[in-house]
């Protein structure tokens, strides 16, 4: 059992808990891939690691997953009552996540009509980010956030500054004389390890996505799909602004028609994460403050 080595019983250490709502547990696995916190924090609640029935009072509460059911909402509101600091972790907690795309009427009607069933919690009308219901102290975007980002959030590292964009961390060369005329198909062709993926015709949005992940996707040749959410420049702007920002980059580095770029940006390949860009500046809530996003 991992719990014997991960869960420490030292009351002198600050305590933290991980509340898992509706998600895939990828964020929890990322946290477990880090080890810097083991001697510095006491993990007192994390269903992936140890069986427990309720979240105790803690110094830091990490919340992953979206609010998809009445059980999620109940657990969330109960857990935040005596948590000193609340961190929304990952794309699902911040924007509803991939589950937010599955709000199909026929599926919702099926489950909503079965309220008498006791083996499944009643689904809410749609998946919701946690800050629709509670106040959040810090946002930690990513799908999942890297172990390093988890440590910066847990240790409240004031010296940690994420790069402005993934593009800054990537380090690939941008060429003015290499301009593709059309997009390269997803996961096709040979990728030059030194040249910007946009120059090679790949639909990469690293120029608009916040850094801090060390460009883990683009360095080995996979285009950035925006899982870290918008850069500070775009957090408080609507979807039109970030679409135009990305298109300007492609206009400078390629000869690909604007309509082709726009169609690609709105395709299922990128829709899983790019929809969250406009969610940061949703019409029904004030923009999430940049100072709260790691």
C-alpha positions as CSV (number, residue, x, y, z in Angstrom):
1,X,0.0,0.0,0.0
2,X,1.3,3.4,-0.9
3,X,-0.6,4.9,2.0
4,X,2.0,3.7,4.5
5,X,4.8,5.6,2.9
6,X,2.9,8.6,1.6
7,X,0.7,9.4,4.5
8,X,2.8,10.7,7.4
9,X,1.7,10.9,11.0
10,X,3.6,14.0,12.0
11,X,1.4,16.6,13.7
12,X,4.1,19.2,13.4
13,X,3.9,19.3,9.6
14,X,1.3,21.4,7.7
15,X,-1.5,19.2,6.6
16,X,-3.1,19.0,3.1
17,X,-5.9,17.0,1.5
18,X,-6.8,16.2,-2.0
19,X,-10.6,16.3,-2.8
20,X,-11.3,14.3,-6.0
21,X,-14.5,15.4,-7.7
22,X,-15.5,14.2,-11.2
23,X,-12.3,13.7,-13.1
24,X,-9.8,11.1,-14.3
25,X,-7.3,11.2,-11.3
26,X,-4.5,12.3,-13.6
27,X,-3.8,15.3,-11.4
28,X,-3.4,13.0,-8.4
29,X,-1.0,10.8,-10.2
30,X,1.1,13.8,-11.2
31,X,1.2,14.9,-7.5
32,X,2.4,11.4,-6.5
33,X,5.2,11.7,-9.1
34,X,6.7,14.4,-7.0
35,X,8.5,13.7,-3.7
36,X,9.6,17.1,-2.4
37,X,6.4,17.4,-0.3
38,X,6.8,14.1,1.5
39,X,9.0,15.4,4.3
40,X,7.4,18.8,4.4
41,X,3.7,18.1,4.5
42,X,1.3,15.5,6.0
43,X,-1.2,14.2,3.4
44,X,-4.3,13.4,5.4
45,X,-6.9,12.7,2.8
46,X,-6.7,11.4,-0.8
47,X,-9.1,8.7,-1.9
48,X,-6.7,7.5,-4.6
49,X,-4.2,6.5,-1.9
50,X,-6.1,5.8,1.3
51,X,-9.7,5.0,2.2
52,X,-11.3,7.8,4.2
53,X,-14.9,9.1,4.7
54,X,-14.5,12.8,5.1
55,X,-12.0,15.6,4.6
56,X,-10.5,16.8,7.9
57,X,-9.6,20.5,8.6
58,X,-6.4,21.2,6.7
59,X,-3.9,24.0,5.9
60,X,-4.2,23.4,2.1
61,X,-7.1,21.8,0.2
62,X,-6.3,20.7,-3.4
63,X,-9.6,20.3,-5.4
64,X,-9.4,18.3,-8.6
65,X,-12.2,17.4,-11.0
66,X,-15.3,19.3,-11.9
67,X,-18.7,19.6,-10.1
68,X,-20.7,17.1,-12.1
69,X,-23.2,15.6,-9.5
70,X,-25.0,16.6,-6.4
71,X,-22.5,14.4,-4.5
72,X,-19.6,16.5,-5.9
73,X,-21.3,19.7,-4.8
74,X,-22.1,18.3,-1.3
75,X,-18.5,17.1,-0.8
76,X,-17.0,20.3,-2.1
77,X,-19.0,22.6,0.2
78,X,-18.4,20.3,3.2
79,X,-14.6,20.2,2.6
80,X,-14.0,23.9,2.3
81,X,-15.6,24.8,5.6
82,X,-12.4,24.5,7.6
83,X,-9.7,24.6,5.0
84,X,-7.3,27.6,5.3
85,X,-6.3,27.7,1.6
86,X,-8.1,26.2,-1.4
87,X,-6.4,25.4,-4.7
88,X,-8.4,24.5,-7.8
89,X,-6.2,21.9,-9.5
90,X,-6.3,21.1,-13.2
91,X,-8.5,21.8,-16.2
92,X,-11.6,20.0,-14.8
93,X,-11.6,22.0,-11.6
94,X,-11.0,25.3,-13.3
95,X,-13.2,25.0,-16.4
96,X,-15.4,21.9,-16.0
97,X,-12.9,19.8,-18.1
98,X,-13.6,17.2,-20.8
99,X,-16.8,16.2,-19.0
100,X,-18.1,19.7,-19.7
101,X,-18.3,18.8,-23.4
102,X,-20.6,15.8,-22.7
103,X,-23.8,17.7,-21.8
104,X,-26.0,15.8,-24.2
105,X,-29.7,16.2,-23.6
106,X,-30.6,12.5,-24.0
107,X,-28.0,11.4,-21.5
108,X,-29.0,14.0,-19.0
109,X,-32.7,13.1,-19.4
110,X,-31.9,9.4,-18.8
111,X,-30.2,10.0,-15.5
112,X,-32.4,12.7,-14.3
113,X,-35.4,10.4,-14.8
114,X,-33.9,7.8,-12.5
115,X,-33.8,9.8,-9.2
116,X,-35.0,6.8,-7.3
117,X,-31.8,4.8,-8.0
118,X,-29.5,4.8,-5.1
119,X,-26.4,3.5,-6.7
120,X,-25.6,6.6,-8.7
121,X,-25.6,10.3,-7.7
122,X,-28.0,12.6,-9.6
123,X,-26.2,14.4,-12.3
124,X,-26.4,18.2,-12.3
125,X,-27.5,19.9,-15.5
126,X,-23.9,20.3,-16.6
127,X,-20.3,20.0,-15.3
128,X,-19.3,23.1,-13.4
129,X,-16.0,24.6,-12.3
130,X,-15.6,24.6,-8.5
131,X,-15.5,28.5,-8.3
132,X,-19.1,28.6,-9.3
133,X,-19.8,27.5,-5.8
134,X,-16.9,28.4,-3.5
135,X,-14.1,31.0,-3.3
136,X,-10.7,29.8,-4.6
137,X,-7.4,31.1,-3.4
138,X,-5.2,29.8,-6.2
139,X,-5.7,28.3,-9.6
140,X,-3.3,25.6,-10.8
141,X,-4.2,24.8,-14.5
142,X,-3.0,21.9,-16.5
143,X,-4.2,18.4,-17.6
144,X,-2.5,17.4,-15.3
145,X,-0.3,20.1,-13.8
146,X,3.3,18.9,-13.7
147,X,4.8,17.8,-10.3
148,X,6.9,21.0,-10.3
149,X,3.7,23.1,-10.5
150,X,2.2,21.1,-7.6
151,X,5.2,21.9,-5.5
152,X,5.0,25.6,-6.2
153,X,1.4,25.6,-5.2
154,X,1.9,23.5,-2.0
155,X,4.9,25.4,-0.8
156,X,3.4,28.8,-1.7
157,X,6.7,29.6,-3.5
158,X,6.8,33.3,-4.1
159,X,10.0,33.0,-6.1
160,X,8.4,30.6,-8.6
161,X,7.5,32.4,-11.8
162,X,6.0,30.4,-14.7
163,X,7.1,31.4,-18.2
164,X,4.6,33.7,-19.9
165,X,3.9,31.1,-22.6
166,X,4.8,27.5,-23.6
167,X,6.4,29.0,-26.7
168,X,9.1,30.7,-24.5
169,X,9.9,27.4,-22.9
170,X,10.0,25.4,-26.1
171,X,13.2,26.8,-27.5
172,X,12.6,25.8,-31.2
173,X,13.8,28.2,-33.9
174,X,11.3,30.4,-35.7
175,X,12.2,30.8,-39.4
176,X,11.0,33.7,-41.6
177,X,11.8,31.8,-44.9
178,X,9.9,28.5,-44.0
179,X,6.2,29.1,-44.5
180,X,3.9,26.1,-45.1
181,X,0.8,26.7,-47.2
182,X,-1.4,24.2,-45.4
183,X,-1.7,22.6,-42.0
184,X,0.1,19.3,-41.5
185,X,-2.2,16.6,-40.4
186,X,-2.3,15.6,-36.8
187,X,0.5,13.2,-35.9
188,X,1.7,13.0,-39.5
189,X,5.0,13.7,-41.2
190,X,8.5,13.8,-39.8
191,X,9.1,16.5,-37.1
192,X,12.3,18.5,-37.3
193,X,13.6,18.7,-33.7
194,X,15.0,22.2,-33.9
195,X,12.4,24.2,-35.9
196,X,9.1,25.7,-34.6
197,X,6.2,23.4,-35.1
198,X,4.1,26.2,-36.6
199,X,6.9,26.6,-39.3
200,X,6.4,22.9,-40.0
201,X,2.6,23.4,-40.4
202,X,1.5,21.9,-37.1
203,X,-1.5,23.6,-35.3
204,X,0.4,24.5,-32.1
205,X,-1.1,27.1,-29.7
206,X,1.9,27.4,-27.4
207,X,2.2,31.1,-28.2
208,X,-1.0,31.8,-26.4
209,X,-0.9,29.1,-23.7
210,X,0.6,29.9,-20.2
211,X,4.0,28.4,-19.5
212,X,5.3,26.6,-16.5
213,X,5.0,23.0,-18.0
214,X,8.6,23.2,-19.5
215,X,7.0,22.5,-22.9
216,X,6.8,18.8,-22.2
217,X,4.7,18.3,-25.3
218,X,6.3,20.5,-27.9
219,X,9.9,19.6,-27.1
220,X,9.5,16.0,-28.4
221,X,7.4,17.2,-31.3
222,X,3.7,17.2,-30.2
223,X,1.8,20.5,-30.8
224,X,0.6,22.3,-27.7
225,X,-3.2,22.0,-27.3
226,X,-3.6,24.6,-24.6
227,X,-4.1,22.5,-21.5
228,X,-2.5,25.1,-19.2
229,X,-5.1,27.7,-20.3
230,X,-4.6,31.2,-21.6
231,X,-1.5,33.3,-20.9
232,X,-1.9,36.3,-18.7
233,X,-2.3,38.4,-21.8
234,X,-5.5,36.5,-22.7
235,X,-7.1,35.6,-19.3
236,X,-9.4,38.6,-19.2
237,X,-10.3,38.5,-22.9
238,X,-13.1,36.7,-24.8
239,X,-12.8,33.9,-27.4
240,X,-12.6,36.4,-30.3
241,X,-9.5,37.9,-28.8
242,X,-7.6,34.6,-28.3
243,X,-8.6,33.3,-31.7
244,X,-7.3,36.5,-33.3
245,X,-4.1,36.3,-31.3
246,X,-3.4,32.7,-32.4
247,X,-4.2,33.6,-36.0
248,X,-1.8,36.5,-36.0
249,X,1.0,34.2,-35.0
250,X,0.2,31.8,-37.9
251,X,-0.1,34.7,-40.3
252,X,3.5,35.8,-39.4
253,X,5.0,32.3,-39.7
254,X,3.0,30.6,-42.4
255,X,1.1,31.2,-45.6
256,X,-1.8,29.0,-44.4
257,X,-5.2,30.6,-45.2
258,X,-6.9,32.2,-42.2
259,X,-10.1,30.1,-42.7
260,X,-8.1,26.9,-42.5
261,X,-6.5,28.0,-39.3
262,X,-9.8,29.0,-37.7
263,X,-11.4,25.7,-38.7
264,X,-8.5,23.8,-37.1
265,X,-8.8,25.8,-33.9
266,X,-12.5,25.0,-33.6
267,X,-12.0,21.3,-34.5
268,X,-12.4,18.5,-31.9
269,X,-8.7,18.0,-31.8
270,X,-8.3,21.3,-29.9
271,X,-11.8,21.8,-28.5
272,X,-11.1,19.7,-25.5
273,X,-8.8,22.4,-24.0
274,X,-9.2,25.7,-26.0
275,X,-12.8,26.2,-24.8
276,X,-11.4,27.0,-21.4
277,X,-9.6,30.1,-22.7
278,X,-12.9,32.0,-23.0
279,X,-14.2,30.4,-19.8
280,X,-11.6,32.4,-17.8
281,X,-13.4,35.5,-18.9
282,X,-16.9,34.1,-18.9
283,X,-19.9,36.4,-19.4
284,X,-21.6,35.4,-16.2
285,X,-18.7,36.0,-13.8
286,X,-15.9,38.5,-13.4
287,X,-12.6,37.4,-15.0
288,X,-10.4,35.2,-12.8
289,X,-7.6,37.5,-11.5
290,X,-4.3,36.8,-13.1
291,X,-2.6,37.0,-9.7
292,X,-4.4,33.9,-8.6
293,X,-3.4,31.7,-11.5
294,X,-0.1,29.9,-11.2
